[in-house]
Amino acid sequence: MSISITNISKSYKDVKALQNITFEVKPGELFGLIGPDGAGKTTLFRILTTLLFADEGSALVAGFDVVKEYKNIRNSVGYMPGRFSLYQDLTVEENLNFFATIFGTSIEENYDLIKDIYVQIEPFKNRRAGKLSGGMKQKLALSCALIHKPKVLFLDEPTTGVDPVSRKEFWEMLKRLQLKGITILVSTPYMDEAALCDRIALIQDGKILEIDTPKAIVKHYPKQIFNVSANNMYQLIMGLNDYEHKHSVYPFGEFVHYTDSRTDFNPEELKTYLETKNLSNIHIDKTAATIEDTFMELAK
Ligand SMILES: Nc1ncnc2c1ncn2[C@@H]1O[C@H](COP(=O)(O)OP(=O)(O)OP(=O)(O)O)[C@@H](O)[C@H]1O
């Protein structure tokens, strides 16, 4: 296994940031840690990259124990923290050179690994990192995390605050890195990115809710979901929440995702009820569960 986590717990005074976390990441896998702010993702990353001690449990990364063999781990992993790790006053090239030097390598030696990513920011190599756009900073931070050819790459919310086009490009880059045999553990609060991982762990309040492939996770969703729309979104949500047979009601883009507590649900009956709430232009259609629906159901 590339990453093997056994019963890890960590608290900050009264806050239980991680509770009894156990899972494994296979060599070459692109594994996603999916959860909202405060779920404990950063705490787990810091433990796995040897920057923080767990209160309980153990973990191996690239075959090394995170406590006893921390030096070996530091040479074997790349870490891109959530808040950028770049030196704002150094140029693009100076940042990359700095990270290469501390790992005893050079940009030239491992250029092949970062080429795809670095060529996109190379035209700005004399610009200070602080003056780059979010997408460019992200590419530079990824190049810096890769420059010593790590076996395992940790990416903590790499696409937060990055525009949609750069986000898509970033995930394409991750797929290419995966093909080069690098194991990747990536965290994200964006549920749509979860579908791009080989397997995901849904995490909330320091606990793992479920671990599986994205496809299997949505298959486990226990109910039929309906897309409901009407002329007034706010009144629609209020009306559905007041409906005596509702099981769940979540706004989802231009629709509301609705599930009913009964097994013999009749959409026409719901439509008639919503009309009594002065709603019009009502549409109720079956839809497939998404990872976000599953997360909301498990997190209840
Ligand atoms: N140094 C600290 N002292 C006290 N509480 C902390 C500390 N670091 C994290 N926490 C708390 O531990 C919990 C988990 O935080 P963590 O940063 O690991 O979550 P996260 O999923 O990475 O979220 P975020 O995206 O907001 O960083 C949160 O409740 C957070 O407030």
The ligand as an ORCA input file, in Angstrom:
! r2SCAN-3c Opt
* xyz 0 1
  N      -4.463     24.418     15.529
  C      -5.745     24.230     15.820
  N      -6.245     24.552     17.036
  C      -7.545     24.330     17.351
  N      -8.447     23.797     16.498
  C      -8.028     23.454     15.265
  C      -6.663     23.658     14.857
  N      -6.535     23.219     13.588
  C      -7.758     22.768     13.215
  N      -8.654     22.912     14.216
  C     -10.069     22.488     14.210
  O     -10.106     21.094     13.872
  C     -11.167     20.814     12.964
  C     -10.606     20.203     11.687
  O      -9.846     21.198     11.015
  P      -9.073     20.953      9.643
  O      -8.358     22.219      9.281
  O      -8.287     19.718      9.734
  O     -10.295     20.712      8.641
  P     -10.384     20.848      7.058
  O     -11.327     19.790      6.612
  O      -9.042     20.857      6.455
  O     -11.058     22.236      6.869
  P     -10.472     23.591      6.208
  O     -10.717     23.431      4.758
  O     -11.339     24.659      6.830
  O      -9.021     23.692      6.601
  C     -11.921     22.117     12.759
  O     -12.980     22.151     13.678
  C     -10.877     23.171     13.103
  O     -11.492     24.342     13.575
*
